[in-house]
């Protein structure tokens, strides 16, 4: 009986490991299918912004799976948090949210819609299944870039993307001119990831 139990346990373990290996083998193929689907559905298409979650996260008017709208996380930028349940509202977070609302939300910008561009060289979703995108405003500017150049966002250097170097330069320009948050932000007000990733980031000295 003991031998039989051991044999059955070994069989169950083998099937369990085989299942894990199979899922791992399928995962890249699944991600490729999602990427292809997202590109066909969203890339270079125009939509209306129906909700602004915070400065770097918006909802557009097209269903996504079980959701009525598609949630977009702006590629390459990170605005201070306002909605994270585990964090207090961060310095300049409300200002960033208001800025994005003014530029992109339907009620504030009824004259046009936004055009979505995906980074076709990278994955199209983040770990929360939000669509990663560059968002072009009705006036032709990109929201991602305006947030950086006007000092409402940090260049998010944790993840490589096609405009990685450009976004660093846009942030550096805003920082040198003390625009937006860069006028008064302190190191202690940086998001935790920025403290870890860029410990030597220099703030411009006040004259």
C-alpha positions as CSV (number, residue, x, y, z in Angstrom):
1,X,0.0,0.0,0.0
2,X,2.8,2.4,0.9
3,X,4.5,1.7,-2.5
4,X,1.3,2.3,-4.3
5,X,0.8,5.7,-2.5
6,X,4.3,6.7,-3.4
7,X,3.7,5.8,-7.1
8,X,0.5,7.7,-7.2
9,X,2.2,10.8,-5.6
10,X,5.0,10.6,-8.1
11,X,2.4,10.5,-11.0
12,X,0.6,13.5,-9.6
13,X,3.8,15.5,-9.2
14,X,4.8,14.6,-12.8
15,X,1.5,15.8,-14.2
16,X,1.6,18.9,-12.1
17,X,5.1,19.8,-13.4
18,X,4.2,18.9,-16.9
19,X,1.2,21.3,-16.7
20,X,3.4,24.1,-15.4
21,X,5.9,23.5,-18.3
22,X,3.1,23.5,-20.8
23,X,1.7,26.8,-19.4
24,X,5.2,28.3,-19.6
25,X,5.6,27.2,-23.2
26,X,2.2,28.6,-24.1
27,X,2.7,32.0,-22.4
28,X,4.9,33.6,-25.1
29,X,2.5,32.5,-27.8
30,X,-0.5,33.8,-25.8
31,X,1.3,37.2,-25.3
32,X,2.0,37.4,-29.0
33,X,-1.7,36.8,-29.8
34,X,-2.7,39.5,-27.3
35,X,-0.2,41.9,-28.8
36,X,-1.4,41.2,-32.4
37,X,-5.0,41.7,-31.2
38,X,-4.2,45.0,-29.4
39,X,-2.4,46.4,-32.4
40,X,-5.3,45.6,-34.7
41,X,-7.8,47.0,-32.3
42,X,-6.1,50.2,-31.0
43,X,-3.0,51.2,-32.9
44,X,-3.4,54.5,-34.8
45,X,-7.1,54.5,-34.0
46,X,-9.0,57.4,-32.5
47,X,-11.1,57.3,-29.4
48,X,-12.7,59.5,-26.8
49,X,-11.4,59.8,-23.2
50,X,-14.2,59.2,-20.8
51,X,-12.4,59.1,-17.5
52,X,-9.1,60.3,-16.1
53,X,-7.9,58.0,-13.2
54,X,-4.8,60.1,-12.5
55,X,-2.2,62.0,-14.5
56,X,-0.8,58.9,-16.3
57,X,-3.9,56.7,-16.5
58,X,-7.0,57.2,-18.6
59,X,-10.0,55.3,-19.9
60,X,-11.2,55.4,-23.5
61,X,-14.6,54.6,-24.9
62,X,-14.1,51.1,-26.3
63,X,-14.8,47.8,-24.4
64,X,-11.9,45.7,-23.2
65,X,-12.9,42.2,-22.2
66,X,-15.5,42.3,-19.4
67,X,-14.9,46.1,-19.0
68,X,-17.0,48.8,-20.7
69,X,-13.9,50.9,-21.3
70,X,-10.2,50.3,-22.0
71,X,-7.8,51.5,-19.4
72,X,-4.6,53.0,-20.7
73,X,-1.3,53.5,-18.8
74,X,0.9,56.1,-20.6
75,X,4.1,54.6,-21.8
76,X,7.3,56.0,-20.3
77,X,6.0,58.5,-17.7
78,X,5.0,58.3,-14.1
79,X,3.0,61.0,-12.5
80,X,2.7,61.3,-8.7
81,X,0.2,59.0,-7.2
82,X,-3.3,60.1,-6.2
83,X,-5.3,56.9,-6.2
84,X,-3.0,54.2,-4.8
85,X,-4.8,52.8,-1.7
86,X,-1.4,51.9,-0.2
87,X,0.1,55.4,-0.6
88,X,-0.8,58.9,0.5
89,X,-1.5,61.5,-2.2
90,X,2.0,62.4,-3.5
91,X,3.3,65.9,-4.1
92,X,2.0,67.4,-7.3
93,X,-0.3,64.4,-7.9
94,X,-3.6,66.4,-8.0
95,X,-2.0,69.0,-10.3
96,X,-0.9,66.3,-12.7
97,X,-4.4,64.8,-12.7
98,X,-6.0,68.1,-13.3
99,X,-3.6,68.8,-16.2
100,X,-4.4,65.5,-17.9
101,X,-8.1,66.1,-17.4
102,X,-7.9,69.6,-19.0
103,X,-6.0,68.3,-22.0
104,X,-7.7,65.0,-22.7
105,X,-11.1,64.4,-21.0
106,X,-14.2,64.7,-23.2
107,X,-15.9,67.2,-21.0
108,X,-12.9,69.5,-21.0
109,X,-11.7,68.9,-24.6
110,X,-14.9,68.4,-26.6
111,X,-13.3,69.6,-29.8
112,X,-11.5,66.4,-30.6
113,X,-10.5,62.9,-29.7
114,X,-7.2,61.2,-28.9
115,X,-5.3,58.8,-31.1
116,X,-3.6,55.8,-29.6
117,X,-0.2,54.6,-30.6
118,X,1.3,51.3,-29.3
119,X,4.9,50.5,-29.1
120,X,5.0,47.7,-31.7
121,X,8.5,46.6,-30.6
122,X,7.4,46.0,-27.0
123,X,4.6,44.3,-25.1
124,X,1.2,46.0,-25.2
125,X,0.0,45.4,-21.6
126,X,1.4,46.0,-18.1
127,X,1.1,43.6,-15.2
128,X,-2.3,45.0,-14.4
129,X,-3.5,44.3,-17.9
130,X,-3.7,48.0,-18.7
131,X,-2.9,49.0,-22.3
132,X,0.4,50.8,-22.7
133,X,0.2,53.6,-25.1
134,X,1.4,56.9,-26.5
135,X,-1.6,59.2,-26.6
136,X,-1.8,61.9,-29.2
137,X,-4.0,64.9,-28.3
138,X,-6.3,66.7,-30.7
139,X,-3.7,69.4,-31.3
140,X,-1.1,66.9,-32.4
141,X,1.0,66.8,-29.3
142,X,1.5,63.6,-27.3
143,X,0.2,63.7,-23.8
144,X,3.2,61.6,-22.5
145,X,5.6,64.2,-23.8
146,X,3.6,67.3,-22.6
147,X,3.5,65.9,-19.1
148,X,7.2,65.5,-19.1
149,X,8.1,68.8,-20.7
150,X,5.8,70.8,-18.5
151,X,7.0,69.1,-15.3
152,X,4.0,67.1,-14.4
153,X,5.7,63.7,-14.6
154,X,8.9,61.8,-14.1
155,X,10.5,59.9,-17.0
156,X,9.9,56.3,-16.0
157,X,13.2,54.6,-16.7
158,X,12.3,51.2,-15.2
159,X,11.0,49.9,-18.6
160,X,12.7,50.4,-21.9
161,X,10.6,51.7,-24.8
162,X,11.1,53.4,-28.2
163,X,11.4,57.0,-26.8
164,X,13.4,56.1,-23.7
165,X,16.2,58.6,-24.4
166,X,13.9,61.4,-25.7
167,X,11.8,61.2,-22.5
168,X,14.9,61.5,-20.4
169,X,15.8,64.7,-22.3
170,X,12.3,66.1,-21.9
171,X,12.4,65.6,-18.2
172,X,15.9,67.1,-17.9
173,X,14.7,70.2,-19.8
174,X,11.8,70.7,-17.4
175,X,14.0,70.0,-14.4
176,X,16.6,72.6,-15.6
177,X,13.8,75.2,-16.0
178,X,12.2,74.3,-12.7
179,X,8.9,73.7,-14.4
180,X,5.9,72.2,-12.6
181,X,6.9,69.8,-9.8
182,X,10.6,70.5,-10.3
183,X,10.2,74.0,-8.8
184,X,9.9,72.8,-5.2
185,X,10.0,69.0,-5.1
186,X,12.4,67.4,-2.6
187,X,14.1,64.0,-2.7
188,X,11.8,62.8,0.1
189,X,8.8,63.5,-2.2
190,X,10.1,61.3,-5.0
191,X,8.3,58.0,-5.6
192,X,10.1,55.1,-4.1
193,X,11.1,53.6,-7.5
194,X,12.8,56.9,-8.4
195,X,14.8,56.9,-5.2
196,X,16.0,53.4,-6.0
197,X,16.6,53.7,-9.7
198,X,18.1,57.2,-9.7
199,X,19.8,57.8,-6.4
200,X,22.1,60.4,-7.9
201,X,19.5,62.5,-9.5
202,X,20.4,66.1,-9.0
203,X,17.9,68.8,-8.3
204,X,18.5,72.3,-9.7
205,X,19.6,74.7,-7.0
206,X,17.4,77.7,-6.4
207,X,19.1,81.0,-7.4
